[in-house]
Amino acid sequence: MKFICLLFTLLICACANQKSVVAKNQQTDIPNNSNNKIVNKKADANGKVIWKSNFSETEKINGQTIPKGWKSKGTSSGVPETKFSVINDKDGTPVLHMLSEKGIGGLMVELKNVDLNKSPIMRWKWKTIVLPKNGDGRKPELGDQACEIYVISGSLFSQKCVAYTWETDTPKNASQSFSVFLGAFKAKWFCVRNKTDGLNKWYVEERNVAKDFKDTYDFVPDEVAVMVFCKADKTKTKSESEIAFIEFLKQ
């Protein structure tokens, strides 16, 4: 399964004027002193976790310490690139740190053994440190987010994505679809968090990604990739966030 980085930049930056709709999501607040244990294994004791990235394995690429197996994507010529690094949280847990200063960029990983028909649930833990001032995914000229997580399916000439975003001014539970290249490349984002949720506070989210694909595109992919973004190129401001883990589970 091959993905072209330019296409994702276009998908995320070329938000057309589409009608916003409301989508349900599941959210769980986790306090800052959470003792959740994050481990690196294919399945947990109950056999529910099929794939997980907790950023415990890293590699150095172009001077940046990034998660092993993840690749830089979604950059744009002439625009500063988002900086990625794996650092330790206060409790020593490795986390993916993302910083964008008037820039754009993402990291992508192709998942192995993840069929959304069998493992429909994505769960992740994230927090924001700086939100892009006036960022609003509903407006293309202000479409910056401190953190976006895309789940992507398709091939060179037909790609479809769903995304979960931490916005600034966009209302929670809002969603919007957009496409480029005459509909060959389509995406739909869902606003999970915004500025009302505060900064420097960890949240764990859980989402039925298979249902979102089915509701949006009328199919459920059996092969996907995950891409994380941090952007501030539209507002010419600053975005900063962290992710502690991303995992896919059986229902």
N, C-alpha and C positions, 0 to 999 in steps of 0.2 A: 504494500500500500504506500504510494508515494504522494507527498503533499508539497505544494509549491509555495515558498514563503511569500512571494509577491501577492499571491491571491489572498492570503490572510490579512495582509496589510490593507488591501483594497476592501475586503469584507468588513473590517473593523472601522476603517476611516470613511467609507463611502456610504454612511447611513442615509438612506433616502427618507423623504417625508412620508412616513407610514403612520397609520392610526395606532395609538397606544391602547393596549388591552390589559385586563387584570388577570394575573395567574397566581394560583395558590402555591405556597411553598412551606416546607417544614423547617423550623428554626429552633435551636436549643442554645440557650445562653450558658456559657461556661465561665465561671468566675476566674479571676487572674491567678488564684492560688490553686487551680485545678491540678490534681495529681494524676491525671490521665497518663497511662503508660503507653508510649509509642514504640512499637517493635517493627522490625523489618522481616516479614515472613509472608508467604503466599496465602495462608489461611489461618484464621485464629482458632481458638480451642473449639469453637462451635462450627468451624468449617465455613463461615459466612464470608470472610474476607478473601477475595479472589486475587486482587492486585492492590498493592499499596506502595506509595512513595513517601518515606518520612525523611528523605534527604540526608540519610546517615552515610551514604556512599557518595563521594565527590570526585571531581577531576578538574584540573586546571586547564582552561582554554582562554587564550588571549588575555592572560593576566587575571582572569576571573575564576573564582572557585565556585563551580556550579554543580548541580546534581548529576551524577554519572548517568549517561544515556540520554540526557536532555540536550537539545540542540537550539541554538539561537535562531529565531525566526522573526518575521514581521517588522524588520527595520525599514527605514525609508531614507533614500538618498538625500543628503543635505540636512537631515534632522538628527539631533543628538540621540544616541542609543541609551535605552534603559540599562542601568547597571544591576547585575545580579550577583549575589554572593550567599554562600551557606555560612551562617554564623550560629553561635550558641545563644539560646534564650537564657533568662536569668537562672532557670533550674538546670541548665546544661543541655537541654534538648536542642538538637540541630534544627534550624528553621531556614527557609528560603527568604532572604531579604531582597526587596525590589525597590529601586530608587530611580525616578525619572525626573529630570530637570529640563523642562521644555522639550521632552523627548518622547520616543516611542520604542517599544521592543517587547519581545516575548520569548519564552522558552517552550519547546514542544517535545513530547515523547510519544512514540507509538506504542500502544499497549499490546501485550501478548496475553493470550488466553482470556480476553475480556469480550464476551458476547453479551450485549445488553439484554438479549432475550432470556439469558440465564442469570445475569448479574446486573439487574436494572438500577441499583441504588448507588449513587455516589455520595460519599461523606467527606467533609474536609474541615479543617480548622484554620482560621485566618484572623488577622487583625489589621487595622489601618493605623498609620502613624501620622501621615499628612494627607489630606484630601485636596485635590486640585480645586482651586478657588472657582466657584460658579460652574463647576462641571455639571453637565446635564446630558445624559445619553439620548434624550428626546430631540436634541438640537444638534445637528451635524457640526456647527461651528463651535460648540462647547462640549463635544463628545469625548471627554477625558474621564478615566476612572482610576482610582488607586489600585484596584485589583479586579481582574476579570479571569474567569476560568471557562475555557471553551472545551466542549466535547465535539469532535469533528469526525465526519464520515464521508467517504466518497473517493473519487478518482480525479485525474487531471481535469476532465471536462464536465464533471458534475460533483459538486461538493455541498454538503449541508451540515450546519452546525447549530448547536444550542449553547448559550453562554449564561453564566451566573455572575452578576456584577455587584460591586460595592461602589455606589454612586455618591455624589455630593448632594445636589439639589433634586434629583429625580425621586419621585415618590416611591416608597417601598411597594412591591408587588406589581409595579408597572412593568410592561413588556412591550417590545417592538420588533417587527420583522424588517429586514432589508435585503436587497440583492444587488448583484452587479453582473455585467456581461449577459444582459438579456435573461436573467434568471438562472443562469447556469450555476451560479454560486450564491447560496442562500444562507442566511443566519437569522436567528431570533435570540434576543437577550431578555433576561429576567432580572429585575432589580431585587436583590435579596436584602441588602443593607444600604443605609445612607448616613448622612451626617447626624441624624438623631440618635444613632447607636453609639456615638462617642468614639474617642481615639484610644489607642493603647489598651484595648480590651479584647481578649480572645473570645471568639464565638465558634461553635461547632455547628455545621449545617448538614442537612441530609435531604437529598433530592432524588426523586424517581426520574432518572434521565430517560429511561425507555419510554415512559409515559409522555414526557415532553416531546420526544421525537415522534411518537405515534400521533399525538394531538396536532403537532405542527406539520409533519410531512407524510403522515399516514404509513409509516414503516418504522421498524426497529432494527438498527444496524447490528451486525454480528462482528464488526471490526471497527475500532475507533482509535483516535489519538486524543491526547489532552494537551492543551496549550494554555499557559498563564501569561497575562499581560499586565503591564503597569504603564500608564500613559499620561502625558501632560503637554503634548505638542499643540493641541488646539487652543487651550487656554493660556499657553505660554507661562505656566506656573510650575508647581512641584507636586509630585505624587510619591508616596512612600507606604509600603505595606509589607506584611510577612505572611507566609503560609507554613504551618507546622506539619501538615500531612494531607494527602489526597488518597482515597481508597475507594474501591468498588466492591460491593457486597451482593450476595444472594439475597433475595427478598425473604 
